[in-house]
Amino acid sequence: MSKGIIGVDVDLTVADSDISHWDWLGQVSKDGNSCMPSGVLDYDLSTYFNLPNYVDSMDFWRSDDLYDVRPRDIELDYSTKRIIRRPIQPIKNSVQCLQSLSSQGWEIVFISHIKGNHHKSKVNWLKRHFPFMDGFIATQEKHYVNCDVLIDDRHNHLNNSSILIDKIKFDTVYEQSVELEHADLISNDWVEIEEFINKL
């Protein structure tokens, strides 16, 4: 019997896509900035780079193989530079903790906004790392998803969700567009998140 549905965001919650994006921006930029600054960061990582006018920072998200085991290296049309892309990895303890919750009867459904053509690549990445997952929903309108627990890093998604569900903010270093109205837990530690859900 199902204990309920846990809706889980993907990027910055279970996938370290920001690190791969930073690496990509460093390779396409004029100055090759390599170290992420400390403290609160702008959600738009391109603000930390001197990008040539012909580079769109969102091209990273438009790649159809973004989440593949070994994303293709890219030969930029406008440069002789070869871009070697870093594979996106699961965030520490996310796989083990969600597997444990799944084995206890929770249904694990990933909810993510898709940019560009990487839907298949993202779903395959999730199936590789979270083979116990029960579903995937691609939407930016996460508040329409019927779940009992929502885990997300963005305040706007948590704020727009039903007051009847348990909300967990996966805490990141990134600025938010709105203030958080309510969360039952704020944490960037998957072990702590699992312990919290076990008490529900």
N, C-alpha and C positions, 0 to 999 in steps of 0.2 A: 504494500500500500504506500502511495506517495505521501511524503511529509509536506509537499508543496513544491512550488517552482522558484528557483533562484535565477533571476535575470542578471546576467553578468556582461558588463561592457568589455570590449576587447582592448583597444589601444590605450596604453598607459595604465590598464587595470590588470590584464594578464599578459600583454605583449609589450615588449620594450621597443616599440616602433620609433619612439623619440630618439633613441640612441642611434638607430640606423639612419633616421632622417638627418640628424646632426652630422653624422659621418658623410652622408651624401652631399649635404650643403658645403661641408669643408672641402670636398673634392671639386665641386663645381665653382666655388667662389674664387675671387681674384687673390685673396690673401691666405687662403687655406687655414683659417681659424680651426684649431684642433681641440681646445679644452673648453668644456661647458663651464660657464661661470657658476659661482655658488649663489645661494639665496633664491628669491622668487624670480622665476623666468617668464618672459613674454611667451604666450601660447604660440605665437608665430615665430618660430626659431630663425626664420630668414632675417629678422631684424639684427641678428648678431653677425651677419656676414655681408661682405662687400661683393654682391652678385653682379655679374655682367648684365647689361640691359636685356640681352637676348635669353636670359635664364629665368624661367618661371619656377619659383620655389615649390609650387604645387605639382610640378611634373613628377616629383618623387611619388606622390599618392596616386598618380594616374597610371602607373606601371601595372600591366596585367599579371606580372610574376612577382609582385612586391613581397609576398609571404612565402615564396617557394623556398625549398631546402637550400638551393643555390641559385639566387636570382642571377639573371644574365648580366655580365659586364656590359657596359654601354660605351659605344663609341659615339661621342656627341657629334651631331651634324655640323655644328658651328665651331668645333675645336678638334685638335689632334689628340686631346687628352682622353685616356681610357678611364672610365669610372668603374671601380670595383665596389660592388654593393655588399654591405654587411648583412648576413641573414638575421632576421628578427628572431628573438629568443623569448621564451616564457619568463615572466617575472618570478623571482625567487619564491618558492613554496606554493605557487598558484596551482600547479598541476597536482601535487600531493594532497593539498587541502581540499580542492574541489573533488578529487577522486574519493577522498574519505567521506565527504558530505554525500556524494552520489551513492556510495555503498551503504549509507545509512538510510537511504530512501528519498533523498532530495532529487528533484529533476533539475538538471543544469541546462539552461537555455542561454546561449550567447546572443546579445543584442548589439548591433554595431551599425554605424553610419558608413556607407561605402562611398568612397570618392573615386571616380574614374572607373577602370575596368578590372579591378582586382577581386571581385566577388568570389570567383572560383578559387583563386589563390588563397584568400583569407579562410574560406571554409575548409579547404584541404589542410591548411596550417592548423586549424582548430582540431580537425579529425586526427591529425598526426600526434598532437600533443595532449589532446583531451578526448581519447577514443570513447570514453564513457558518456560524452555529451548527449543530451536528448534532443537538441534542436538549435537552429540558428535563424535569427530574424534580422534582416537588413532594413533598418529604418532610422531616420533622424527623429522621428516622432515616438520616442521610447515610452512616453506616458500612456500610449494606447496598448502597450503590451500587458497582458494579464499575468502578473507574477506575485508571489508572496513576499519576496525579498528582492531588492534591487541594489546591485553593487556597481557604482559608477564613479568616475573621477570628476565629472562636470556638474557644477551646481545647478545649471539650468535644467538638466535632465532629472535630477533628484527633486528639485522644487516643483516641477510640472507633474510629477507622479502622484498617485493617489495617497491620501493621508492614511489609508487603511493598511498600507504595506510597511514593512520594516526597510529602512533606507540606510545603506552603508556607503559613506563617502570613502573611496579609495584615495588617500591623500597623496598629492603630487606637489612638485615645486612650481607648478604653473599658475599664472594669474587666472582669475575667473572673470567672466563678464557680468555676473550678478552675485549678490551675497547669498550664502546658504541659509535657507529658512529653517530647515530642520534635518537632522540626521540622527539616527539611533546609535550610530557608531562612526567615528572618524579614525581611520587607521591606514597605514601603508604596509601592514604586517599581516600576511595571509594566515598565519597561525592564530593570531588574535581574532581575525575575522571568523575563522572556523570555530573557535571557542565561543564566540558571541552567538553564532547561529546554532550551535549545539544547545544553548540555553533557551532557545525559543520554544 
